[in-house]
Amino acid sequence: MRSFLLFLLFFHVSHCFAEEYDLVLNNGRLMDPATNLDAVRHIGVREGKIAAISETPLAGKETLNVKGHVVAPGFIDIHAHGQTTSDMQIKACDGVTTALDLEAGVYPVAAWYRAMEGTAPLNYGATVGHIAARFAAFHPGLEIGHWAVNRAKVAGLGAKPDGANKGATDKELQLMGDAIHRGLDEGALGIGFGINYTPAAAPNEIEAMFRIAAKRKVPAFVHTRAFGIAAIQEAIIAAKTAGAALHIVHVGSSAIGDMSEVLKLIDASKAAGMDITTEVYPYTAASTVLESAMFNPGWQGNLKIDYGDLAWAATGERLTQESFERYRKHGGWVIIYMMRDENVEMAIAHPGVMIASDGVPFIDGKGHPRGAGTFARVLGHYSREKKLLPLMEALAKMTILPAQRLEGYVPMMKGKGRIALGADADITVFDPANVIDRATFESPTAPSAGIPYVIVNGVPVVRDGKLVKEARPGRAVRITP
């Protein structure tokens, strides 16, 4: 009888213990760049948070044995134009748990966040976009929303829409400033600039918008006016003059052949006390829309390329002058072969340079592979195969560094980018011996390999290496009053 009672007591205690956690990951190699911890640990998740980090195995409602795999903070992509459900699902297979569009941004902001509710497999957020706010100032009543997605709205305004190619009056400057303030009031994650897409935005206009960033204590996330060190110097001087924090996007394409000098300039500016950061994606080709102002006359000098360095994304064909002009009238995405391996590798390996995809929306399965393979490519090709940087450093560039770029003014980011008690249960599990990108320019949406589990707010969005198609656990990342 006594033995039976002891059995019942043991069963009751074990059953309660098993119910303590919603999800458990046992036997994984925990790698947390925030603390440099690299050891076998067992993780317990409860109500979307990390509730236990144990040296002994745990039990829960669902238990995953991840022996032989790295358990890392979920990857944070701070330059993700692809904000549709399907774009995010493709990113999830690359280990991304948070996808933010901090370059192009959106406008109006509150409406965009409302439209995203319930649609997102990943955490999502955006800046208020200077491009979209500028178009709205020139075309009152226009609501562009997400510029990269709704480019047809912009193109429909005419071959040379005022929002890109006309200088702003004092009234228009006031209107766009009001729009940016409104976007920040509605929770935008800073101010996003694509100055190359609005060539008529004079330096005084950019400085005026940077002063708003300084006043509101948020960074300016900037695609510079042109490519090379002179345009980056312009952005740095404007930010210093305004007193604004600055993030230079996609330094691989922004710096092109001036990479060594640009990285030295950014480091020197930081050493002098400036709040400045940058990012890179691990590819030598860029991508954007052909109808944009980036391809106004003189684009060859700006991009330092010619017609044959452009490929029509829908077919892969290299362009000629005739096809360039024809497709530019039609509108659509092009791949831009403009960088060299050694410069991209220099940025990937450089201390403090974050990893971000600049992933553009996929159209009918066509586009740039960076939206599907950026993070696995860094881990597999550049860290493991080329030994360009240690695994822990590579992970830092895609987890804690982007979290820290934002957490000073976005409190909820203090719960992301790390494996810690109370942190959000955004977790990526990968096989360090086999993780690799599979997306190519011919097959740009092919999912990455070696990533069996991706967990967002405690909910698996990738399980056993397969997408959980119905999962929508993503939450808004925004500044709250």
C-alpha positions as CSV (number, residue, x, y, z in Angstrom):
1,M,0.0,0.0,0.0
2,R,2.8,2.3,1.0
3,S,4.6,1.7,-2.3
4,F,1.3,2.4,-4.2
5,L,0.9,5.7,-2.4
6,L,4.5,6.7,-3.2
7,F,3.9,5.8,-6.8
8,L,0.8,8.1,-6.9
9,L,2.8,10.9,-5.3
10,F,5.6,10.5,-7.8
11,F,3.1,10.4,-10.7
12,H,1.4,13.6,-9.4
13,V,4.7,15.5,-8.9
14,S,6.0,14.3,-12.3
15,H,2.8,15.3,-14.0
16,C,2.8,18.8,-12.5
17,F,6.4,19.2,-13.4
18,A,5.7,18.2,-17.0
19,E,3.0,20.8,-17.2
20,E,5.2,23.6,-15.9
21,Y,6.5,24.6,-19.3
22,D,4.6,24.9,-22.6
23,L,7.7,24.0,-24.6
24,V,11.1,22.6,-23.7
25,L,14.3,22.4,-25.8
26,N,16.6,19.8,-24.2
27,N,20.3,19.0,-24.8
28,G,21.0,21.9,-27.2
29,R,24.3,23.8,-27.5
30,L,23.1,27.2,-26.2
31,M,25.0,30.1,-27.8
32,D,24.1,33.5,-26.5
33,P,26.2,36.3,-27.9
34,A,24.9,38.7,-25.3
35,T,26.7,36.8,-22.6
36,N,29.1,34.7,-24.7
37,L,27.7,31.6,-23.0
38,D,28.4,28.5,-25.2
39,A,27.4,25.4,-23.3
40,V,24.8,22.6,-23.3
41,R,21.7,23.9,-21.6
42,H,18.0,23.0,-21.5
43,I,15.4,25.7,-22.1
44,G,11.9,26.0,-20.7
45,V,9.3,28.2,-22.3
46,R,6.1,29.5,-20.7
47,E,3.6,31.9,-22.0
48,G,5.9,33.1,-24.8
49,K,8.8,33.8,-22.5
50,I,12.0,32.0,-21.6
51,A,11.1,30.7,-18.1
52,A,14.1,28.3,-17.4
53,I,17.7,27.8,-18.5
54,S,18.9,24.7,-16.8
55,E,22.0,22.5,-16.6
56,T,19.7,19.4,-16.2
57,P,16.9,18.3,-18.6
58,L,13.4,19.7,-18.2
59,A,10.0,18.4,-19.1
60,G,6.9,20.2,-20.5
61,K,3.8,19.8,-22.5
62,E,6.0,19.5,-25.6
63,T,9.6,18.5,-25.4
64,L,12.1,18.8,-28.3
65,N,15.4,17.0,-28.2
66,V,17.8,19.3,-30.0
67,K,21.1,17.5,-29.2
68,G,23.8,18.3,-31.7
69,H,22.2,21.6,-32.6
70,V,22.9,25.2,-31.7
71,V,20.1,27.0,-29.8
72,A,20.4,30.7,-30.5
73,P,18.4,33.8,-30.1
74,G,16.0,34.3,-33.1
75,F,17.6,36.3,-35.9
76,I,16.6,40.0,-36.2
77,D,16.4,41.3,-39.7
78,I,16.4,45.1,-39.5
79,H,16.2,45.6,-43.2
80,A,13.3,43.5,-44.5
81,H,11.1,45.0,-47.2
82,G,9.2,41.8,-47.7
83,Q,6.4,42.3,-45.1
84,T,3.7,40.0,-46.6
85,T,2.8,36.7,-44.9
86,S,4.5,34.7,-47.6
87,D,7.6,36.8,-47.5
88,M,7.9,36.3,-43.8
89,Q,7.3,32.6,-44.1
90,I,10.3,32.4,-46.5
91,K,12.3,34.3,-43.9
92,A,11.3,32.0,-41.1
93,C,13.0,29.1,-42.9
94,D,16.2,31.2,-42.8
95,G,15.9,31.5,-39.0
96,V,14.4,35.0,-38.8
97,T,12.0,35.7,-35.9
98,T,11.8,39.5,-36.2
99,A,11.6,41.3,-39.6
100,L,11.7,45.1,-39.6
101,D,11.7,47.6,-42.5
102,L,13.8,50.4,-41.1
103,E,15.1,51.8,-44.5
104,A,12.0,52.5,-46.7
105,G,9.6,52.4,-43.8
106,V,5.8,53.1,-44.2
107,Y,3.3,55.9,-44.2
108,P,0.7,56.3,-42.8
109,V,2.1,54.3,-39.8
110,A,-1.0,53.4,-37.7
111,A,-2.9,52.1,-40.7
112,W,0.0,49.9,-41.7
113,Y,0.3,48.4,-38.2
114,R,-3.4,47.7,-38.1
115,A,-3.3,46.0,-41.5
116,M,-0.5,43.7,-40.2
117,E,-2.3,42.4,-37.2
118,G,-3.0,38.7,-37.3
119,T,-1.1,38.2,-40.6
120,A,2.5,37.8,-39.4
121,P,4.4,34.6,-38.7
122,L,7.3,36.9,-37.5
123,N,7.5,40.0,-35.3
124,Y,7.2,43.0,-37.5
125,G,7.7,46.8,-37.5
126,A,8.8,49.8,-39.5
127,T,10.1,53.3,-39.5
128,V,8.1,56.2,-40.8
129,G,9.3,56.5,-44.4
130,H,10.6,59.8,-45.7
131,I,10.0,58.6,-49.3
132,A,6.3,58.0,-48.6
133,A,5.9,61.1,-46.5
134,R,7.5,63.2,-49.2
135,F,5.1,61.8,-51.9
136,A,2.2,62.5,-49.6
137,A,3.4,66.1,-49.1
138,F,3.4,66.6,-52.9
139,H,0.2,64.7,-53.4
140,P,-2.1,65.5,-50.5
141,G,-4.4,62.7,-49.5
142,L,-2.1,60.0,-51.0
143,E,-1.6,57.0,-48.7
144,I,1.2,54.9,-50.0
145,G,1.6,52.6,-47.1
146,H,4.6,50.4,-47.8
147,W,6.5,52.0,-50.6
148,A,8.4,48.9,-51.8
149,V,5.1,46.9,-52.0
150,N,2.9,49.7,-53.4
151,R,5.3,51.1,-55.9
152,A,2.6,50.9,-58.6
153,K,0.9,53.8,-56.7
154,V,4.0,55.9,-57.0
155,A,4.6,54.9,-60.7
156,G,1.0,55.7,-61.5
157,L,1.6,59.4,-60.6
158,G,3.5,59.8,-63.9
159,A,6.9,59.2,-65.4
160,K,8.5,61.9,-63.3
161,P,6.4,62.1,-60.1
162,D,7.0,65.3,-58.1
163,G,7.6,63.3,-54.9
164,A,11.0,62.2,-56.4
165,N,12.1,64.8,-58.8
166,K,10.9,68.2,-57.5
167,G,12.4,70.3,-54.8
168,A,10.3,71.0,-51.8
169,T,8.8,74.4,-50.9
170,D,8.6,75.5,-47.3
171,K,5.0,74.4,-47.2
172,E,5.9,70.9,-48.5
173,L,8.7,70.7,-46.0
174,Q,6.3,71.5,-43.3
175,L,3.8,68.9,-44.6
176,M,6.4,66.1,-44.7
177,G,7.8,67.1,-41.3
178,D,4.2,66.9,-39.9
179,A,3.8,63.5,-41.5
180,I,7.0,62.2,-39.9
181,H,6.1,63.5,-36.5
182,R,2.7,61.9,-36.9
183,G,4.3,58.6,-37.8
184,L,6.5,58.7,-34.7
185,D,3.5,59.5,-32.6
186,E,1.9,56.3,-34.0
187,G,4.8,54.1,-32.9
188,A,7.3,54.1,-35.9
189,L,10.7,52.8,-35.1
190,G,12.6,55.9,-36.3
191,I,12.8,57.6,-39.6
192,G,13.7,55.8,-42.8
193,F,15.4,57.5,-45.8
194,G,15.9,56.4,-49.4
195,I,17.6,59.6,-50.6
196,N,18.8,57.9,-53.8
197,Y,15.1,57.5,-54.6
198,T,14.2,61.1,-54.0
199,P,17.1,62.9,-55.7
200,A,15.4,66.3,-55.5
201,A,15.5,66.2,-51.7
202,A,18.2,68.8,-51.2
203,P,20.7,68.6,-48.3
204,N,18.7,71.2,-46.3
205,E,15.6,69.0,-46.5
206,I,17.5,65.9,-45.3
207,E,19.0,67.9,-42.5
208,A,15.6,69.2,-41.5
209,M,14.3,65.7,-41.3
210,F,17.4,64.6,-39.4
211,R,16.6,67.3,-36.8
212,I,13.3,65.7,-36.3
213,A,15.1,62.4,-35.6
214,A,17.3,64.2,-33.1
215,K,14.4,66.0,-31.4
216,R,12.5,62.7,-31.1
217,K,15.6,60.8,-30.0
218,V,15.3,58.1,-32.7
219,P,17.9,57.1,-35.4
220,A,17.8,58.0,-39.1
221,F,18.1,54.8,-41.2
222,V,19.6,56.0,-44.5
223,H,20.1,54.8,-48.0
224,T,22.5,57.5,-49.1
225,R,22.1,59.9,-52.1
226,A,24.6,58.0,-54.2
227,F,27.2,55.2,-53.9
228,G,30.7,55.6,-52.5
229,I,32.4,57.4,-49.7
230,A,31.3,61.0,-50.7
231,A,27.6,60.2,-50.3
232,I,28.3,58.5,-47.0
233,Q,30.3,61.5,-45.8
234,E,27.3,63.7,-46.7
235,A,25.0,61.6,-44.5
236,I,27.4,61.6,-41.6
237,I,28.0,65.4,-41.8
238,A,24.2,66.0,-42.0
239,A,23.6,63.7,-39.0
240,K,26.4,65.4,-37.0
241,T,25.0,68.8,-37.8
242,A,21.5,67.8,-36.7
243,G,22.7,65.8,-33.7
244,A,20.9,62.7,-35.0
245,A,21.9,59.0,-34.5
246,L,22.6,57.4,-37.9
247,H,22.4,54.0,-39.4
248,I,23.9,53.5,-42.9
249,V,22.0,50.7,-44.7
250,H,23.5,47.9,-46.9
251,V,27.1,49.2,-46.6
252,G,28.2,46.6,-49.2
253,S,26.3,48.4,-52.0
254,S,26.5,51.9,-50.4
255,A,30.3,51.8,-50.2
256,I,31.0,49.6,-53.2
257,G,34.8,50.0,-54.0
258,D,35.4,52.4,-51.1
259,M,34.7,49.8,-48.5
260,S,38.0,50.1,-46.6
261,E,37.8,53.9,-46.3
262,V,34.1,53.8,-45.4
263,L,34.5,51.3,-42.6
264,K,37.4,53.4,-41.2
265,L,35.2,56.6,-41.5
266,I,32.4,54.9,-39.6
267,D,34.7,53.6,-36.9
268,A,36.4,57.0,-36.5
269,S,33.0,58.7,-36.3
270,K,31.9,56.2,-33.6
271,A,35.2,56.7,-31.7
272,A,34.6,60.5,-31.7
273,G,31.3,59.9,-29.9
274,M,28.8,59.7,-32.8
275,D,25.9,57.2,-32.5
276,I,26.5,55.4,-35.9
277,T,26.0,51.8,-37.1
278,T,25.8,49.9,-40.4
279,E,24.8,46.6,-41.9
280,V,25.6,44.3,-44.8
281,Y,23.9,41.5,-46.8
282,P,26.1,38.6,-48.1
283,Y,25.7,39.0,-51.8
284,T,27.4,40.9,-54.6
285,A,24.2,41.9,-56.4
286,A,21.6,44.4,-55.3
287,S,18.0,44.7,-56.4
288,T,15.4,47.5,-56.8
289,V,12.6,48.7,-59.1
290,L,13.7,49.8,-62.5
291,E,11.1,52.6,-62.7
292,S,12.5,54.3,-59.6
293,A,14.4,57.6,-59.7
294,M,17.6,55.7,-59.0
295,F,17.6,55.0,-62.7
296,N,17.2,58.6,-63.8
297,P,19.7,59.7,-66.5
298,G,23.2,59.5,-65.1
299,W,22.5,56.2,-63.3
300,Q,25.6,54.5,-64.8
301,G,27.9,57.0,-63.1
302,N,26.0,56.7,-59.8
303,L,26.0,52.9,-59.7
304,K,29.3,52.6,-61.6
305,I,27.8,49.9,-64.0
306,D,26.1,49.7,-67.4
307,Y,23.1,48.0,-69.0
308,G,24.6,44.6,-69.1
309,D,25.1,44.6,-65.3
310,L,21.3,44.6,-64.9
311,A,19.1,41.5,-65.0
312,W,15.3,41.5,-65.3
313,A,14.3,39.6,-62.2
314,A,11.3,37.9,-63.8
315,T,13.3,36.2,-66.5
316,G,17.0,36.6,-65.5
317,E,17.8,38.2,-68.9
318,R,20.6,40.8,-69.0
319,L,19.5,44.1,-70.2
320,T,20.4,46.2,-73.2
321,Q,19.6,49.9,-73.8
322,E,16.5,48.8,-75.7
323,S,15.2,46.4,-73.1
324,F,16.2,48.8,-70.3
325,E,13.9,51.5,-71.8
326,R,11.1,49.1,-72.5
327,Y,11.1,47.5,-69.0
328,R,11.5,50.9,-67.3
329,K,8.2,52.0,-68.8
330,H,6.6,48.7,-67.7
331,G,8.1,48.8,-64.2
332,G,9.5,45.9,-62.2
333,W,12.4,44.5,-60.2
334,V,15.9,44.2,-61.5
335,I,19.0,42.5,-60.1
336,I,22.0,44.8,-60.1
337,Y,25.5,43.3,-60.3
338,M,27.6,46.0,-58.8
339,M,29.8,44.6,-55.9
340,R,32.9,42.6,-55.5
341,D,33.4,39.6,-53.2
342,E,36.3,41.1,-51.3
343,N,34.4,44.2,-50.3
344,V,31.4,42.3,-49.2
345,E,33.6,39.9,-47.2
346,M,35.4,42.9,-45.6
347,A,32.1,44.2,-44.3
348,I,30.8,40.9,-43.1
349,A,34.0,40.3,-41.1
350,H,34.3,43.8,-39.7
351,P,33.5,44.2,-36.0
352,G,30.1,45.8,-35.3
353,V,28.7,45.5,-38.8
354,M,25.3,43.9,-38.5
355,I,23.8,41.3,-40.9
356,A,20.5,42.3,-42.6
357,S,18.9,41.1,-45.8
358,D,17.4,44.1,-47.6
359,G,15.0,41.4,-48.8
360,V,12.6,42.8,-51.3
361,P,9.1,41.4,-51.8
362,F,9.0,38.2,-53.9
363,I,6.7,38.5,-56.9
364,D,5.4,35.2,-58.3
365,G,8.4,33.4,-56.7
366,K,10.9,35.8,-58.4
367,G,13.3,38.2,-56.8
368,H,16.6,38.3,-55.0
369,P,17.7,35.3,-52.9
370,R,18.8,37.6,-50.1
371,G,15.2,37.6,-48.8
372,A,15.5,33.8,-48.3
373,G,19.1,32.9,-47.6
374,T,21.0,35.8,-45.9
375,F,21.4,34.4,-42.4
376,A,22.1,30.7,-43.3
377,R,24.6,32.0,-45.9
378,V,26.5,33.9,-43.3
379,L,26.5,31.0,-40.9
380,G,27.3,28.3,-43.4
381,H,29.3,29.8,-46.3
382,Y,31.1,32.7,-44.6
383,S,31.6,31.4,-41.0
384,R,31.9,27.6,-41.4
385,E,33.3,27.2,-44.9
386,K,35.4,30.4,-45.5
387,K,36.2,30.8,-41.7
388,L,35.7,34.6,-42.3
389,L,34.4,35.1,-38.7
390,P,33.8,32.9,-35.6
391,L,30.3,31.4,-35.2
392,M,29.6,33.4,-32.0
393,E,30.5,36.7,-33.7
394,A,28.3,35.8,-36.7
395,L,25.4,35.2,-34.4
396,A,26.0,38.5,-32.6
397,K,25.7,40.4,-35.8
398,M,22.2,39.0,-36.4
399,T,20.9,38.9,-32.8
400,I,22.2,41.1,-30.0
401,L,23.7,43.9,-32.2
402,P,20.4,44.7,-34.0
403,A,18.6,44.4,-30.6
404,Q,20.9,46.9,-29.0
405,R,20.6,49.3,-32.0
406,L,16.9,49.7,-31.1
407,E,16.5,48.9,-27.4
408,G,17.6,52.3,-26.1
409,Y,14.3,53.8,-27.4
410,V,12.2,50.7,-28.1
411,P,11.9,49.0,-24.7
412,M,10.5,45.7,-26.0
413,M,13.7,45.1,-27.9
414,K,15.4,44.5,-24.5
415,G,13.6,41.1,-24.6
416,K,14.9,40.1,-28.0
417,G,18.3,39.1,-29.4
418,R,19.3,37.1,-26.3
419,I,18.6,33.8,-24.5
420,A,17.9,35.0,-20.9
421,L,15.3,34.5,-18.2
422,G,12.2,36.6,-19.0
423,A,13.3,37.3,-22.6
424,D,10.9,36.7,-25.4
425,A,10.9,33.1,-26.6
426,D,12.2,33.9,-30.1
427,I,14.6,31.0,-30.7
428,T,16.4,29.6,-33.7
429,V,17.7,26.1,-33.7
430,F,20.2,25.1,-36.4
431,D,22.8,22.4,-37.2
432,P,26.2,24.2,-37.3
433,A,27.7,21.5,-39.5
434,N,25.0,21.7,-42.2
435,V,23.2,25.1,-42.1
436,I,23.5,26.7,-45.5
437,D,21.5,28.8,-47.9
438,R,19.8,27.1,-50.9
439,A,18.2,30.2,-52.5
440,T,19.8,31.2,-55.9
441,F,19.1,33.8,-58.5
442,E,17.4,31.1,-60.5
443,S,15.5,29.7,-57.5
444,P,15.3,32.7,-55.1
445,T,12.7,31.4,-52.7
446,A,14.4,28.0,-51.9
447,P,14.4,27.5,-48.1
448,S,17.6,27.3,-46.2
449,A,18.8,24.0,-45.0
450,G,19.9,22.9,-41.5
451,I,17.3,25.0,-39.5
452,P,14.9,22.5,-38.0
453,Y,13.1,24.8,-35.5
454,V,12.2,28.4,-35.4
455,I,10.1,29.7,-32.5
456,V,8.4,33.0,-32.3
457,N,6.9,34.1,-29.0
458,G,7.0,30.5,-27.9
459,V,5.2,29.2,-31.0
460,P,7.0,27.0,-33.6
461,V,6.8,28.5,-37.1
462,V,9.3,26.0,-38.4
463,R,9.0,22.4,-37.0
464,D,11.2,19.5,-38.1
465,G,12.6,21.7,-40.9
466,K,9.1,22.4,-42.3
467,L,7.1,25.6,-42.3
468,V,4.1,25.6,-40.0
469,K,1.9,27.3,-42.5
470,E,-1.0,28.3,-40.2
471,A,1.3,29.8,-37.5
472,R,0.8,33.6,-37.0
473,P,2.5,34.4,-33.6
474,G,4.2,37.6,-34.8
475,R,3.7,40.7,-32.7
476,A,4.1,44.4,-33.5
477,V,7.4,46.0,-32.6
478,R,6.8,49.7,-32.1
479,I,7.5,52.6,-29.8
480,T,4.8,52.9,-27.1
481,P,3.9,56.2,-25.5
